[in-house]
Structure formats: C-alpha cells, structure tokens
Amino acid sequence: MSNVLSTSNIAVPDLETHTRPPCEDRAPHDPPNKESDSYHPKIIHCFLAGGIGGMVGDSLMHSLDTVKTRQQGAPHVTRYRNTVPAYLTLLREEGIARGLYGGYGAAMLGSFPSAAIFFITYESVKRIAIDEYGMNETATYLGAGFLGDFVSSIFYVPSEVLKTRLQLQGRFNNTVFQSGYNYTGTLNAINTIIRTEGWRTLFYGYKATLVRDLPFSSLQFVFYEKFRQYAFKFSNRSPEHDPLSLPMELLTGAAAGGLAGTLTTPLDVIKTRMQTQNKNHKPHELLTSNSILHGLSTVYRNQGFVGLFSGVGPRFIWTSVQSSVMLLLYQFCLRALSTGEFTFA
C-alpha cells in the first residue's frame, strides 16, 4: 500500500481504515499496525469540514471576486482595469452590501453544498484508487479533483450564473454602472431568469464553467498534495503523528490555489463573458458560439493576450487566499471532528 501524505491522514486510533488485519484477538482499543493500515477520517467529517471551509473561504474573498467579475465582464470600463483602484471605486460608488458583496447570497446558495460534495467525492475516489488499487498518486489526485468538481458542478453552476450577474449589476437601479441587469435580489434574479429566459439559462456557460473548474480543481489538488509532501519533508514532520504548522498549512494551500488560478485565467475570462454578456456589449466582442476555442480566439482577436488574462491579479489573490483558508479550515475541522484537537502544531 502506498504511504500517501493525504489531505486527510490524521493519526487517531478510532478513525476509519480501509485495511484492517484479521486479528480477532486484538483489543478493540489497541492502535492498528501503522505499517499496514491507512488512516482516514470519516466521510461525514470530510463532508462537514469541506462545506465549512468552502463557505468561509468564499465569504472572505467575495469582494475581490466581484472586482475580477467587473474587470472581465466590463473590459471597456477604464476605472475597473486596475485591481486596487477598481476595489476602491466600487466601495466608494456602490458600497459593501450591494457593491463589493453583490451576489453574496447567490454565492452562498452553492458554496457549502458544492464544497461538501467535492470533498467527499475527492476523498472517496482517492482512497479507492490508491489504497485498494495502488494507482499512481499524481494521476489519482488529478482524477479525484476532476471527478469531485464534476459531481459538485450541479450545485455551483446555477449559483455561479446568479452570482456573476448580480456582481456585474451591483446595486438595484445602479446609476454609476449600466450592466444590462436590474434584479432586486437573488430570489428576484432566479424568478426573472426563469420567467424571461427559461430555467436552462441558470446552466448557461455550464460547459465553459466545467472547462475552467475541472482543470483548476485537478491542478489545485495535485499541487496541494505535492506541496504538502514537500512541506512535511522540509519541516521534518510525519503526517501520521506531527501535523504541519499553521504557516505551512496556509502556504501550501495558497501556493496551490494561486498557481492553479493563474494557469486557468483565460478559461475564467470565457466563462464570465458567456454568463454575463448582453446587448450592452459591442457586437464584435460578443461570444456567439459555445465553443471554448472560438471564445478564446474572439477575446484574443479583440483584446490580445492582455484580454485573455484580464482579472489575473484579483484571480491570483482570490484563489490563493480562498484556497489557503478553505484548506486550512478543512484540515482544522477534520482534526477537531476526529480527535477533538482545536489547534495546529
């Protein structure tokens, strides 16, 4: 069996194991043989820890995600082109609740369930592939991240459509920026979209979202698992007995998320354009096809390389911080739920 430095290898005697030696005379509270057993938290703990981590991480970084959405959805508006001035402009002109945190309610509709479903899928696939079939670890992390995101997409794609429209719109009856949308809130957005555009619109850009998020999640967790392995070696610690320090947990999560987020920025641009474009966009800027390659070609033709990486600054910061917070809380909650320990080393 592979000795995996997993996102969920926590050494406690009462956790689930995939392989238990058939020793009937072993006392029920004796710790299993660590040479033959792979320790894993319970799946329900992964569900709860993942949901909490995802929701808190998304909440913390929502305002920066709003800036990124404005930059990608309104590339012709000069005051949104640079991240810090754009952030301050949104704060000054539209405030916090319906400006920087516009679409927050819609984001939370999908945040907890999608993150929770992602982590139980990711952990289940990883345990089966590595522990039972002895598959290559890197390939397993890629596949588990891919499948986890695919299964959870049923929750986060409609939420993403609502969120991006409300972020682009800003406050109701917005006088400082005309997005082409004017919803009073999340419920009104849902009702209006279904009534005027049909329920399928809630899944508009589904393909583009998957094309962005499947590679992102796969890369993020390959980087994360590998960075944690390096961190344990660098710190001279053991994942079974000696958890990483708080700074190391934050650093590995941030590095994994930031790197994956940067590499997938062009796909994020296409996803945002597809879900938010309307009559206010210039005809030659409209993405008239569902083809991702066609969309990339259209953006490059009109705006060049800079257009493909519009919003890369806030996306890098957002994915770095969101990833570090989410994965830190995931590890924290797993340890708390499984062992009762509420601290890092």
Summary of the structure (lengths in Angstrom):
residues: 345
radius of gyration: 21.7
end to end distance: 27.5
largest distance: 75.9
contacts: 1169
relative contact order: 0.15
helix: 69%
strand: 1%
